[in-house]
Amino acid sequence: MALPVLNTPNYEMELPSTKESIEFRPFLVKEQKILMMAMESNDVKAQSSAVIDIIKNCTFGKIDDKVETLPTYDIEYMFLQIRQKSVGETVEVIVTCEDDGETKVPVEINLEEIKVIETEGHTNVIMITDKIGMTMKHPTMKQILGYDIANMDSVQGTFGIIADCLENIFDDEQVYDEMDTKELNGFFEQMTTDQFEKVTDFFTTMPKLKHTVKVTNPKTGRENEIVLEGMQSFLG
């Protein structure tokens, strides 16, 4: 005699980038095992791949063909929505008090309060000069996974992710959307520091999961306001 089939509840969430409604279910024990193994490995790429696989499984195949091309903040937001319906709406994380830079304090966070925050004034059009500009797109999880995480802050890593997120360069006469690596590197290298900072500001101000917590340092008695960013900050 066959065992009974366990039904799982369905929920809906809104994709931050497009406002599209996505139906999803909680992840199952077999999927939780995959996630736990990835987290124990301390391998960021393995963890990200596990998150993508779980999202694919839990959204009924509706976004299989585009999940890896969605902005990173969409992926992170979807995973937290799935996680809270799977193992609970609260998580305890350990934060470091900024007043002394060493005291660690546990804090409980309600995942329902975590939102994708958009920085005022953020735009995908960056004017390098009065006549020359760049059109950018937000990085995807697939692009991030293509880089050596340890070298993301290197010059090569920075140039690489900028090039991958570049849609075109334009001036008052033409749009340039076909450029090789050598041409792009030459274009970047002739920028002033202020001009290049405009480009990197695109990434620092792009939408992201963000939440502010207040904790009191038990050693100093001072209240600390700590900003948590990105999915890793909320996994506990």
N, CA, C and O of each residue as an XYZ file, in Angstrom:
944
protein
N       0.836     -1.197      0.000
C       0.000      0.000      0.000
C       0.879      1.259      0.000
O       1.807      1.381      0.800
N       0.576      2.173     -0.893
C       1.385      3.381     -1.017
C       1.141      4.324      0.159
O       0.021      4.448      0.654
N       2.200      4.977      0.590
C       2.085      5.960      1.671
C       1.353      7.200      1.171
O       1.382      7.495     -0.024
N       0.697      7.930      2.075
C      -0.021      9.139      1.647
C       0.945     10.220      1.148
O       2.097     10.288      1.576
N       0.453     11.055      0.240
C       1.245     12.152     -0.310
C       1.064     13.384      0.575
O      -0.060     13.747      0.919
N       2.166     14.018      0.938
C       2.111     15.214      1.771
C       1.973     16.443      0.888
O       2.804     16.688      0.013
N       0.935     17.203      1.119
C       0.727     18.429      0.349
C       1.432     19.605      1.029
O       1.435     19.709      2.255
N       2.022     20.478      0.236
C       2.681     21.666      0.778
C       1.896     22.911      0.371
O       1.362     22.970     -0.737
N       1.821     23.898      1.252
C       1.081     25.135      0.920
C       1.825     25.958     -0.128
O       3.050     25.888     -0.233
N       1.084     26.723     -0.885
C       1.670     27.622     -1.881
C       1.520     29.068     -1.428
O       0.547     29.432     -0.767
N       2.505     29.886     -1.799
C       2.496     31.299     -1.449
C       2.836     32.133     -2.683
O       3.183     31.594     -3.734
N       2.732     33.441     -2.541
C       3.111     34.342     -3.634
C       4.045     35.422     -3.105
O       3.921     35.866     -1.964
N       4.979     35.836     -3.951
C       5.861     36.948     -3.633
C       6.012     37.814     -4.882
O       5.734     37.377     -5.999
N       6.453     39.037     -4.668
C       6.628     39.976     -5.765
C       8.112     40.161     -6.051
O       8.887     40.519     -5.164
N       8.498     39.915     -7.298
C       9.889     40.068     -7.705
C      10.268     41.552     -7.653
O       9.635     42.368     -8.323
N      11.287     41.915     -6.871
C      11.622     43.340     -6.705
C      11.906     44.086     -8.007
O      11.486     45.233     -8.163
N      12.610     43.453     -8.940
C      13.043     44.175    -10.143
C      11.912     44.437    -11.122
O      11.915     45.464    -11.801
N      10.939     43.524    -11.211
C       9.888     43.643    -12.227
C       8.491     43.773    -11.641
O       7.540     44.080    -12.360
N       8.361     43.538    -10.320
C       7.059     43.534     -9.629
C       6.174     42.375    -10.092
O       4.966     42.377     -9.854
N       6.774     41.397    -10.747
C       6.033     40.218    -11.200
C       5.678     39.340    -10.007
O       6.493     39.162     -9.101
N       4.461     38.788    -10.002
C       4.026     37.906     -8.932
C       4.522     36.489     -9.213
O       4.278     35.937    -10.286
N       5.227     35.902     -8.229
C       5.797     34.560     -8.385
C       5.205     33.635     -7.331
O       5.240     33.944     -6.139
N       4.668     32.513     -7.763
C       4.135     31.511     -6.840
C       5.276     30.608     -6.381
O       6.152     30.257     -7.172
N       5.264     30.232     -5.101
C       6.329     29.371     -4.595
C       5.822     28.489     -3.458
O       4.750     28.717     -2.898
N       6.612     27.494     -3.140
C       6.335     26.604     -2.015
C       7.546     26.599     -1.085
O       8.631     27.017     -1.489
N       7.379     26.128      0.167
C       8.542     25.984      1.055
C       9.481     24.917      0.507
O       9.059     24.044     -0.252
N      10.771     24.987      0.895
C      11.638     23.899      0.464
C      11.438     22.685      1.359
O      11.018     22.808      2.509
N      11.743     21.512      0.816
C      11.514     20.242      1.490
C      12.772     19.787      2.222
O      13.831     20.401      2.094
N      12.648     18.710      2.984
C      13.783     18.205      3.755
C      14.959     17.870      2.844
O      16.109     18.159      3.175
N      14.668     17.253      1.686
C      15.762     16.887      0.779
C      16.497     18.128      0.270
O      17.709     18.089      0.058
N      15.771     19.220      0.075
C      16.388     20.463     -0.378
C      17.131     21.155      0.763
O      18.164     21.789      0.547
N      16.597     21.029      1.974
C      17.266     21.608      3.125
C      18.612     20.928      3.362
O      19.571     21.576      3.783
N      18.686     19.631      3.096
C      19.948     18.896      3.238
C      20.997     19.445      2.279
O      22.159     19.617      2.645
N      20.570     19.719      1.041
C      21.488     20.272      0.039
C      22.030     21.608      0.509
O      23.223     21.885      0.385
N      21.138     22.440      1.052
C      21.535     23.761      1.528
C      22.482     23.649      2.717
O      23.482     24.363      2.778
N      22.183     22.769      3.653
C      23.022     22.604      4.843
C      24.422     22.145      4.466
O      25.408     22.616      5.034
N      24.511     21.224      3.507
C      25.814     20.734      3.055
C      26.614     21.856      2.411
O      27.826     21.959      2.605
N      25.926     22.694      1.642
C      26.608     23.809      0.980
C      27.099     24.821      2.018
O      28.211     25.337      1.906
N      26.267     25.105      3.029
C      26.655     26.064      4.057
C      27.836     25.554      4.874
O      28.714     26.328      5.254
N      27.856     24.266      5.141
C      28.951     23.679      5.912
C      30.258     23.691      5.147
O      31.331     23.639      5.750
N      30.183     23.758      3.831
C      31.393     23.748      3.007
C      32.139     25.071      3.037
O      33.321     25.129      2.699
N      31.447     26.143      3.445
C      32.020     27.501      3.431
C      32.489     27.919      2.042
O      33.363     28.774      1.899
N      31.901     27.311      1.033
C      32.216     27.626     -0.362
C      31.104     28.517     -0.903
O      29.972     28.063     -1.075
N      31.418     29.780     -1.169
C      30.397     30.742     -1.586
C      29.733     30.311     -2.887
O      28.523     30.465     -3.048
N      30.517     29.772     -3.816
C      29.942     29.335     -5.097
C      28.990     28.161     -4.897
O      27.931     28.101     -5.522
N      29.369     27.231     -4.027
C      28.500     26.079     -3.745
C      27.209     26.545     -3.072
O      26.128     26.036     -3.369
N      27.330     27.509     -2.171
C      26.154     28.042     -1.486
C      25.221     28.743     -2.465
O      24.005     28.556     -2.416
N      25.792     29.546     -3.351
C      24.981     30.272     -4.331
C      24.305     29.314     -5.301
O      23.146     29.510     -5.668
N      25.025     28.282     -5.715
C      24.449     27.289     -6.627
C      23.295     26.544     -5.959
O      22.282     26.255     -6.596
N      23.456     26.235     -4.668
C      22.390     25.557     -3.925
C      21.160     26.452     -3.827
O      20.032     25.981     -3.973
N      21.378     27.742     -3.580
C      20.273     28.699     -3.492
C      19.523     28.766     -4.815
O      18.292     28.762     -4.836
N      20.260     28.828     -5.917
C      19.623     28.884     -7.241
C      18.813     27.621     -7.510
O      17.693     27.698     -8.014
N      19.372     26.460     -7.176
C      18.660     25.191     -7.395
C      17.375     25.133     -6.569
O      16.345     24.664     -7.055
N      17.432     25.605     -5.330
C      16.251     25.586     -4.464
C      15.177     26.519     -5.009
O      13.993     26.180     -5.008
N      15.593     27.696     -5.475
C      14.618     28.626     -6.053
C      13.938     28.002     -7.267
O      12.721     28.107     -7.420
N      14.713     27.357     -8.124
C      14.136     26.692     -9.298
C      13.108     25.645     -8.869
O      12.007     25.583     -9.416
N      13.478     24.826     -7.891
C      12.593     23.752     -7.449
C      11.312     24.284     -6.822
O      10.233     23.728     -7.025
N      11.440     25.370     -6.055
C      10.313     25.856     -5.257
C       9.398     26.827     -5.994
O       8.384     27.251     -5.439
N       9.732     27.186     -7.224
C       8.877     28.098     -7.994
C       8.216     27.372     -9.168
O       7.799     27.998    -10.142
N       8.128     26.054     -9.060
C       7.354     25.231    -10.000
C       7.816     25.376    -11.448
O       7.017     25.258    -12.377
N       9.105     25.632    -11.629
C       9.643     25.716    -12.986
C       9.270     26.977    -13.739
O       9.573     27.109    -14.924
N       8.608     27.911    -13.055
C       8.133     29.114    -13.751
C       9.270     30.047    -14.164
O       9.135     30.803    -15.126
N      10.392     29.996    -13.436
C      11.482     30.916    -13.782
C      12.794     30.166    -14.031
O      13.873     30.749    -13.933
N      12.698     28.868    -14.354
C      13.901     28.069    -14.603
C      14.802     28.685    -15.658
O      16.026     28.672    -15.526
N      14.192     29.226    -16.706
C      14.974     29.714    -17.836
C      15.582     31.094    -17.604
O      16.350     31.578    -18.436
N      15.250     31.728    -16.488
C      15.785     33.072    -16.273
C      16.358     33.314    -14.884
O      16.868     34.401    -14.612
N      16.285     32.328    -14.003
C      16.707     32.549    -12.625
C      18.174     32.967    -12.547
O      18.530     33.791    -11.704
N      19.030     32.417    -13.409
C      20.448     32.743    -13.348
C      20.759     34.102    -13.979
O      21.869     34.617    -13.840
N      19.780     34.673    -14.668
C      20.011     35.969    -15.306
C      19.330     37.112    -14.549
O      19.417     38.270    -14.957
N      18.660     36.787    -13.458
C      18.029     37.822    -12.638
C      19.087     38.559    -11.816
O      20.125     37.980    -11.493
N      18.842     39.823    -11.475
C      19.791     40.542    -10.612
C      20.001     39.807     -9.295
O      19.108     39.104     -8.821
N      21.163     39.967     -8.717
C      21.479     39.256     -7.477
C      20.468     39.541     -6.376
O      20.147     38.651     -5.588
N      19.957     40.777     -6.310
C      19.028     41.106     -5.226
C      17.694     40.385     -5.384
O      17.026     40.108     -4.389
N      17.296     40.078     -6.618
C      16.089     39.271     -6.834
C      16.282     37.870     -6.266
O      15.407     37.343     -5.579
N      17.433     37.274     -6.558
C      17.739     35.925     -6.088
C      17.747     35.883     -4.564
O      17.145     34.998     -3.956
N      18.430     36.839     -3.959
C      18.536     36.867     -2.506
C      17.170     37.071     -1.850
O      16.853     36.439     -0.842
N      16.378     37.950     -2.427
C      15.051     38.218     -1.869
C      14.157     36.975     -1.992
O      13.467     36.611     -1.040
N      14.170     36.337     -3.144
C      13.348     35.140     -3.335
C      13.735     34.047     -2.356
O      12.877     33.376     -1.782
N      15.046     33.875     -2.171
C      15.474     32.817     -1.257
C      15.017     33.095      0.174
O      14.568     32.178      0.862
N      15.123     34.333      0.630
C      14.687     34.637      1.993
C      13.186     34.437      2.166
O      12.732     34.009      3.227
N      12.408     34.749      1.113
C      10.965     34.516      1.172
C      10.674     33.025      1.303
O       9.814     32.616      2.084
N      11.392     32.224      0.538
C      11.205     30.766      0.599
C      11.665     30.240      1.947
O      11.000     29.393      2.544
N      12.798     30.735      2.432
C      13.339     30.241      3.705
C      12.387     30.507      4.868
O      12.180     29.638      5.715
N      11.799     31.726      4.908
C      10.946     32.043      6.051
C       9.684     31.193      6.077
O       9.148     30.927      7.152
N       9.204     30.766      4.926
C       8.034     29.895      4.885
C       8.414     28.434      5.093
O       7.548     27.575      5.258
N       9.713     28.159      5.083
C      10.179     26.778      5.215
C      10.608     26.437      6.634
O      10.238     25.387      7.158
N      11.391     27.319      7.261
C      11.945     26.998      8.578
C      11.682     28.060      9.633
O      12.189     27.957     10.749
N      10.898     29.077      9.299
C      10.549     30.064     10.310
C      10.837     31.482      9.892
O      11.718     31.736      9.070
N      10.087     32.409     10.464
C      10.178     33.816     10.074
C      11.251     34.581     10.819
O      11.557     35.718     10.461
N      11.835     33.977     11.857
C      12.894     34.668     12.597
C      14.196     33.883     12.503
O      14.198     32.662     12.348
N      15.295     34.609     12.600
C      16.622     33.989     12.579
C      17.517     34.774     13.533
O      17.398     35.994     13.648
N      18.406     34.068     14.208
C      19.351     34.732     15.096
C      20.694     34.858     14.390
O      21.248     33.868     13.912
N      21.206     36.065     14.328
C      22.516     36.307     13.720
C      23.429     36.949     14.756
O      22.969     37.556     15.723
N      24.712     36.804     14.535
C      25.702     37.397     15.428
C      26.282     38.629     14.757
O      26.797     38.547     13.642
N      26.203     39.772     15.429
C      26.742     41.021     14.875
C      27.884     41.500     15.758
O      27.940     41.198     16.950
N      28.790     42.252     15.150
C      29.926     42.819     15.879
C      29.660     44.287     16.180
O      29.381     45.069     15.272
N      29.745     44.657     17.435
C      29.514     46.045     17.845
C      30.595     46.945     17.243
O      31.789     46.666     17.354
N      30.155     48.019     16.610
C      31.090     48.885     15.898
C      31.840     49.840     16.817
O      32.868     50.392     16.428
N      31.334     50.040     18.039
C      32.009     51.007     18.910
C      33.357     50.490     19.401
O      34.262     51.281     19.665
N      33.502     49.150     19.527
C      34.820     48.627     19.900
C      35.390     47.672     18.840
O      36.554     47.278     18.903
N      34.533     47.307     17.856
C      35.011     46.482     16.755
C      35.312     45.046     17.088
O      35.927     44.346     16.284
N      34.891     44.578     18.271
C      35.215     43.201     18.638
C      34.112     42.452     19.378
O      34.003     41.233     19.251
N      33.303     43.155     20.140
C      32.273     42.480     20.924
C      31.159     41.967     20.018
O      30.578     42.725     19.241
N      30.868     40.675     20.125
C      29.836     40.053     19.293
C      28.572     39.844     20.115
O      28.612     39.384     21.256
N      27.444     40.199     19.496
C      26.161     40.136     20.198
C      25.137     39.429     19.314
O      25.036     39.733     18.125
N      24.365     38.477     19.888
C      23.313     37.830     19.098
C      22.096     38.749     18.975
O      21.748     39.456     19.922
N      21.467     38.737     17.829
C      20.263     39.544     17.632
C      19.278     38.743     16.785
O      19.668     38.086     15.820
N      18.012     38.802     17.150
C      16.965     38.077     16.416
C      16.350     39.005     15.370
O      15.995     40.148     15.659
N      16.234     38.488     14.155
C      15.706     39.285     13.046
C      14.472     38.613     12.485
O      14.449     37.400     12.276
N      13.442     39.413     12.243
C      12.236     38.929     11.591
C      12.443     39.060     10.081
O      12.545     40.173      9.566
N      12.506     37.938      9.375
C      12.788     37.949      7.939
C      11.691     38.648      7.138
O      11.932     39.087      6.014
N      10.486     38.755      7.707
C       9.416     39.456      7.002
C       9.725     40.944      6.865
O       9.159     41.624      6.009
N      10.625     41.448      7.711
C      10.964     42.865      7.680
C      12.082     43.177      6.685
O      12.368     44.346      6.425
N      12.707     42.160      6.135
C      13.826     42.379      5.221
C      13.291     42.748      3.842
O      12.497     42.011      3.256
N      13.724     43.871      3.340
C      13.266     44.366      2.040
C      14.467     44.707      1.151
O      15.590     44.892      1.620
N      14.180     44.780     -0.144
C      15.174     45.290     -1.079
C      15.069     46.808     -1.063
O      14.027     47.374     -1.392
N      16.159     47.458     -0.677
C      16.178     48.913     -0.541
C      16.820     49.537     -1.781
O      17.902     49.130     -2.206
N      16.143     50.523     -2.349
C      16.674     51.235     -3.502
C      17.224     52.586     -3.056
O      16.535     53.358     -2.389
N      18.464     52.861     -3.429
C      19.089     54.141     -3.073
C      18.535     55.250     -3.955
O      18.490     55.123     -5.179
N      18.119     56.323     -3.328
C      17.574     57.455     -4.084
C      18.621     57.998     -5.061
O      19.781     58.200     -4.704
N      18.189     58.224     -6.279
C      19.092     58.767     -7.287
C      19.848     57.729     -8.080
O      20.553     58.067     -9.030
N      19.712     56.455     -7.701
C      20.411     55.405     -8.447
C      19.874     55.335     -9.874
O      18.662     55.363    -10.088
N      20.768     55.246    -10.835
C      20.377     55.187    -12.240
C      21.328     54.285    -13.008
O      22.489     54.124    -12.631
N      20.822     53.694    -14.096
C      21.682     52.827    -14.905
C      22.383     53.600    -16.022
O      23.127     53.014    -16.808
N      22.151     54.904    -16.096
C      22.833     55.757    -17.077
C      23.853     56.620    -16.347
O      23.496     57.436    -15.497
N      25.123     56.433    -16.686
C      26.210     57.138    -16.006
C      26.877     58.088    -16.997
O      27.430     57.652    -18.007
N      26.823     59.351    -16.712
C      27.460     60.336    -17.579
C      28.913     60.538    -17.140
O      29.181     61.055    -16.056
N      29.836     60.123    -17.996
C      31.254     60.256    -17.695
C      31.711     61.697    -17.947
O      32.463     62.269    -17.158
N      31.247     62.267    -19.049
C      31.454     63.686    -19.346
C      30.099     64.257    -19.751
O      29.083     63.568    -19.662
N      30.081     65.493    -20.188
C      28.824     66.102    -20.625
C      28.249     65.387    -21.852
O      27.040     65.425    -22.080
N      29.109     64.735    -22.641
C      28.658     64.135    -23.897
C      28.836     62.627    -23.969
O      28.239     61.977    -24.827
N      29.640     62.067    -23.092
C      29.932     60.626    -23.135
C      29.359     59.949    -21.898
O      29.574     60.400    -20.773
N      28.627     58.862    -22.120
C      28.008     58.140    -21.006
C      28.031     56.643    -21.195
O      28.439     56.139    -22.242
N      27.586     55.933    -20.164
C      27.521     54.468    -20.178
C      26.144     54.038    -19.697
O      25.585     54.630    -18.774
N      25.601     53.002    -20.328
C      24.354     52.391    -19.877
C      24.701     51.055    -19.235
O      25.343     50.208    -19.856
N      24.274     50.870    -17.990
C      24.642     49.683    -17.222
C      23.425     48.814    -16.911
O      22.285     49.262    -17.033
N      23.676     47.582    -16.513
C      22.630     46.692    -16.010
C      23.147     46.037    -14.732
O      24.355     45.878    -14.556
N      22.245     45.662    -13.854
C      22.648     45.090    -12.575
C      23.250     43.702    -12.761
O      22.784     42.932    -13.601
N      24.290     43.374    -11.979
C      24.930     42.057    -12.116
C      23.992     40.931    -11.718
O      23.147     41.081    -10.836
N      24.158     39.810    -12.385
C      23.365     38.622    -12.093
C      24.172     37.660    -11.235
O      25.392     37.779    -11.121
N      23.474     36.709    -10.637
C      24.159     35.702     -9.837
C      25.097     34.877    -10.711
O      26.182     34.493    -10.275
N      24.677     34.604    -11.951
C      25.508     33.831    -12.876
C      26.825     34.552    -13.134
O      27.878     33.917    -13.180
N      26.776     35.866    -13.301
C      27.997     36.636    -13.528
C      28.897     36.599    -12.300
O      30.108     36.410    -12.414
N      28.299     36.781    -11.127
C      29.081     36.774     -9.897
C      29.775     35.424     -9.713
O      30.935     35.369     -9.306
N      29.063     34.337    -10.013
C      29.634     33.003     -9.855
C      30.770     32.750    -10.835
O      31.581     31.847    -10.628
N      30.832     33.540    -11.895
C      31.884     33.366    -12.887
C      33.205     33.963    -12.467
O      34.207     33.807    -13.165
N      33.225     34.654    -11.320
C      34.445     35.297    -10.852
C      35.011     34.585     -9.638
O      34.293     33.940     -8.874
N      36.304     34.720     -9.485
C      36.970     34.233     -8.290
C      36.606     35.187     -7.160
O      37.048     36.336     -7.153
N      35.802     34.722     -6.204
C      35.303     35.585     -5.137
C      36.438     36.304     -4.410
O      36.294     37.462     -4.017
N      37.566     35.615     -4.234
C      38.685     36.199     -3.495
C      39.304     37.375     -4.231
O      39.955     38.222     -3.619
N      39.102     37.432     -5.558
C      39.713     38.494     -6.354
C      38.707     39.522     -6.858
O      39.021     40.313     -7.748
N      37.499     39.514     -6.295
C      36.468     40.434     -6.766
C      36.874     41.896     -6.585
O      36.472     42.752     -7.374
N      37.669     42.187     -5.550
C      38.059     43.563     -5.284
C      39.345     43.969     -6.003
O      39.806     45.101     -5.860
N      39.923     43.049     -6.772
C      41.130     43.373     -7.513
C      40.790     44.242     -8.720
O      39.624     44.351     -9.099
N      41.815     44.865     -9.330
C      41.593     45.686    -10.510
C      40.987     44.850    -11.628
O      40.044     45.279    -12.292
N      41.535     43.652    -11.832
C      41.027     42.778    -12.885
C      39.582     42.382    -12.630
O      38.761     42.369    -13.547
N      39.274     42.056    -11.360
C      37.912     41.682    -11.018
C      36.940     42.829    -11.191
O      35.822     42.640    -11.670
N      37.375     44.037    -10.793
C      36.526     45.225    -10.929
C      36.240     45.528    -12.392
O      35.087     45.741    -12.768
N      37.282     45.549    -13.222
C      37.100     45.802    -14.648
C      36.215     44.738    -15.277
O      35.396     45.034    -16.147
N      36.384     43.488    -14.828
C      35.618     42.386    -15.411
C      34.126     42.512    -15.160
O      33.325     42.345    -16.081
N      33.740     42.808    -13.909
C      32.319     42.894    -13.595
C      31.702     44.130    -14.229
O      30.533     44.107    -14.615
N      32.480     45.222    -14.344
C      31.964     46.416    -15.022
C      31.704     46.097    -16.489
O      30.660     46.460    -17.032
N      32.645     45.422    -17.127
C      32.489     45.065    -18.539
C      31.284     44.164    -18.757
O      30.563     44.317    -19.743
N      31.059     43.220    -17.838
C      29.931     42.299    -17.971
C      28.588     43.001    -17.792
O      27.580     42.581    -18.360
N      28.581     44.068    -17.003
C      27.336     44.783    -16.726
C      27.122     45.977    -17.655
O      26.143     46.712    -17.521
N      28.036     46.159    -18.585
C      27.944     47.295    -19.507
C      27.072     46.943    -20.712
O      27.347     45.980    -21.428
N      26.024     47.728    -20.927
C      25.176     47.519    -22.103
C      25.722     48.277    -23.308
O      25.767     47.749    -24.420
N      26.131     49.509    -23.075
C      26.707     50.284    -24.181
C      27.409     51.527    -23.653
O      27.234     51.936    -22.506
N      28.214     52.111    -24.541
C      28.814     53.422    -24.323
C      28.252     54.328    -25.410
O      28.088     53.897    -26.552
N      27.958     55.566    -25.071
C      27.359     56.449    -26.078
C      27.941     57.851    -25.988
O      28.438     58.272    -24.943
N      27.869     58.556    -27.096
C      28.177     59.986    -27.098
C      27.044     60.692    -27.818
O      25.992     60.094    -28.044
N      27.235     61.941    -28.181
C      26.135     62.687    -28.799
C      25.917     62.326    -30.262
O      25.032     62.875    -30.918
N      26.732     61.395    -30.773
C      26.585     61.014    -32.169
C      26.282     59.536    -32.383
O      25.682     59.173    -33.395
N      26.687     58.675    -31.449
C      26.610     57.241    -31.707
C      26.509     56.438    -30.417
O      26.923     56.883    -29.346
N      25.936     55.223    -30.555
C      25.896     54.257    -29.460
C      26.840     53.114    -29.813
O      26.753     52.543    -30.900
N      27.743     52.782    -28.892
C      28.734     51.725    -29.126
C      28.373     50.524    -28.247
O      28.526     50.572    -27.026
N      27.898     49.459    -28.871
C      27.500     48.286    -28.094
C      28.277     47.031    -28.468
O      27.958     45.939    -27.997
N      29.289     47.181    -29.308
C      30.165     46.060    -29.647
C      31.607     46.494    -29.403
O      32.187     47.242    -30.190
N      32.178     46.007    -28.289
C      33.525     46.408    -27.902
C      34.288     45.195    -27.413
O      33.720     44.345    -26.727
N      35.571     45.097    -27.753
C      36.361     43.980    -27.236
C      37.018     44.385    -25.920
O      36.990     45.551    -25.528
N      37.602     43.410    -25.253
C      38.180     43.635    -23.922
C      39.283     44.679    -23.949
O      39.380     45.509    -23.044
N      40.114     44.642    -24.981
C      41.224     45.586    -25.076
C      40.696     47.016    -25.179
O      41.212     47.925    -24.528
N      39.663     47.207    -26.003
C      39.083     48.542    -26.161
C      38.486     49.041    -24.855
O      38.670     50.198    -24.478
N      37.772     48.164    -24.172
C      37.141     48.556    -22.918
C      38.177     48.918    -21.858
O      38.043     49.933    -21.173
N      39.208     48.088    -21.724
C      40.247     48.381    -20.741
C      40.899     49.730    -21.030
O      41.193     50.499    -20.115
N      41.118     50.001    -22.308
C      41.685     51.290    -22.685
C      40.761     52.442    -22.330
O      41.214     53.501    -21.898
N      39.451     52.229    -22.515
C      38.458     53.255    -22.182
C      38.450     53.511    -20.683
O      38.433     54.663    -20.251
N      38.462     52.446    -19.885
C      38.448     52.594    -18.432
C      39.725     53.279    -17.933
O      39.674     54.136    -17.051
N      40.857     52.897    -18.500
C      42.146     53.386    -18.009
C      42.360     54.874    -18.282
O      43.180     55.514    -17.624
N      41.629     55.423    -19.246
C      41.801     56.850    -19.519
C      40.859     57.728    -18.691
O      40.862     58.952    -18.822
N      40.057     57.089    -17.839
C      39.180     57.855    -16.955
C      39.975     58.489    -15.822
O      41.011     57.972    -15.407
N      39.480     59.602    -15.336
C      40.031     60.177    -14.110
C      39.474     59.379    -12.927
O      38.535     58.597    -13.072
N      40.073     59.596    -11.763
C      39.589     58.895    -10.569
C      38.127     59.233    -10.284
O      37.346     58.353     -9.921
N      37.757     60.492    -10.444
C      36.374     60.916    -10.194
C      35.416     60.266    -11.180
O      34.312     59.871    -10.806
N      35.830     60.155    -12.433
C      34.972     59.532    -13.447
C      34.779     58.046    -13.159
O      33.672     57.521    -13.280
N      35.862     57.377    -12.778
C      35.756     55.939    -12.489
C      34.918     55.694    -11.233
O      34.246     54.669    -11.116
N      34.967     56.634    -10.308
C      34.158     56.514     -9.088
C      32.668     56.571     -9.412
O      31.861     55.938     -8.732
N      32.301     57.325    -10.446
C      30.903     57.363    -10.872
C      30.443     55.972    -11.300
O      29.303     55.579    -11.050
N      31.345     55.233    -11.948
C      31.014     53.887    -12.415
C      30.866     52.939    -11.229
O      29.889     52.194    -11.153
N      31.821     52.958    -10.303
C      31.747     52.053     -9.155
C      30.579     52.407     -8.236
O      30.058     51.536     -7.540
N      30.162     53.682     -8.227
C      28.995     54.081     -7.428
C      27.724     53.375     -7.907
O      26.795     53.164     -7.126
N      27.687     53.013     -9.184
C      26.530     52.284     -9.706
C      26.310     50.999     -8.916
O      25.171     50.627     -8.632
N      27.400     50.322     -8.562
C      27.305     49.053     -7.842
C      27.047     49.256     -6.354
O      26.321     48.476     -5.739
N      27.637     50.299     -5.771
C      27.436     50.516     -4.337
C      26.046     51.048     -4.025
O      25.564     50.894     -2.903
N      25.390     51.674     -5.007
C      24.054     52.231     -4.760
C      22.935     51.386     -5.355
O      21.763     51.738     -5.220
N      23.274     50.278     -6.010
C      22.236     49.453     -6.630
C      21.335     48.841     -5.559
O      21.759     48.708     -4.411
N      20.105     48.465     -5.906
C      19.190     47.867     -4.920
C      19.828     46.660     -4.238
O      20.557     45.893     -4.866
N      19.545     46.503     -2.954
C      20.119     45.378     -2.214
C      19.280     45.092     -0.974
O      18.569     45.960     -0.468
N      19.383     43.851     -0.497
C      18.747     43.516      0.771
C      19.453     44.294      1.867
O      20.678     44.244      1.977
N      18.689     45.011      2.675
C      19.308     45.828      3.707
C      18.374     45.920      4.913
O      17.158     46.045      4.769
N      18.965     45.857      6.092
C      18.170     45.951      7.321
C      19.059     46.528      8.419
O      20.224     46.151      8.544
N      18.508     47.438      9.210
C      19.259     48.066     10.296
C      18.801     47.522     11.640
O      17.605     47.477     11.930
N      19.765     47.109     12.459
C      19.455     46.617     13.808
C      20.163     47.487     14.840
O      21.228     48.045     14.576
N      19.559     47.591     16.007
C      20.170     48.333     17.108
C      20.470     47.360     18.241
O      19.593     46.625     18.695
N      21.723     47.365     18.691
C      22.125     46.481     19.787
C      22.959     47.283     20.781
O      23.635     48.245     20.414
N      22.898     46.876     22.026
C      23.700     47.522     23.066
C      24.918     46.670     23.367
O      24.796     45.477     23.644
N      26.073     47.270     23.313
C      27.314     46.570     23.619
C      27.345     46.289     25.122
O      27.365     47.229     25.916
N      27.351     45.012     25.530
C      27.327     44.693     26.969
C      28.586     45.133     27.701
O      28.572     45.261     28.925
N      29.681     45.368     26.966
C      30.933     45.783     27.607
C      31.009     47.292     27.828
O      31.560     47.760     28.825
N      30.445     48.049     26.877
C      30.570     49.510     26.956
C      29.265     50.205     27.316
O      29.269     51.358     27.745
N      28.139     49.498     27.139
C      26.835     50.093     27.404
C      26.357     51.007     26.302
O      25.306     51.635     26.428
N      27.118     51.092     25.216
C      26.744     51.976     24.115
C      25.830     51.259     23.123
O      25.977     50.067     22.853
N      24.877     52.035     22.589
C      23.984     51.484     21.565
C      24.659     51.572     20.200
O      25.226     52.603     19.837
N      24.588     50.481     19.458
C      25.166     50.419     18.122
C      24.059     50.240     17.090
O      23.152     49.427     17.270
N      24.141     50.993     16.030
C      23.221     50.837     14.905
C      24.001     50.174     13.778
O      24.931     50.759     13.223
N      23.616     48.962     13.451
C      24.382     48.157     12.498
C      23.532     47.856     11.272
O      22.393     47.403     11.387
N      24.093     48.111     10.109
C      23.402     47.867      8.841
C      23.852     46.518      8.284
O      25.041     46.294      8.055
N      22.893     45.632      8.073
C      23.170     44.327      7.484
C      22.780     44.369      6.012
O      21.712     44.867      5.659
N      23.649     43.846      5.163
C      23.389     43.860      3.723
C      23.663     42.491      3.124
O      24.594     41.797      3.533
N      22.837     42.106      2.146
C      23.066     40.870      1.422
C      22.530     39.649      2.133
O      22.376     39.646      3.354
N      22.247     38.615      1.370
C      21.629     37.398      1.888
C      22.434     36.748      2.981
O      21.859     36.263      3.956
N      23.777     36.719      2.851
C      24.624     36.046      3.824
C      24.427     36.614      5.232
O      24.603     35.899      6.218
N      24.064     37.888      5.327
C      23.902     38.520      6.632
C      22.701     37.984      7.393
O      22.626     38.134      8.613
N      21.753     37.356      6.685
C      20.491     36.968      7.314
C      20.294     35.447      7.408
O      19.206     34.980      7.743
N      21.352     34.679      7.111
C      21.184     33.234      7.116
C      21.366     32.622      8.494
O      20.948     31.489      8.732
N      21.982     33.356      9.395
C      22.131     32.859     10.740
C      23.180     31.772     10.868
O      23.407     31.260     11.964
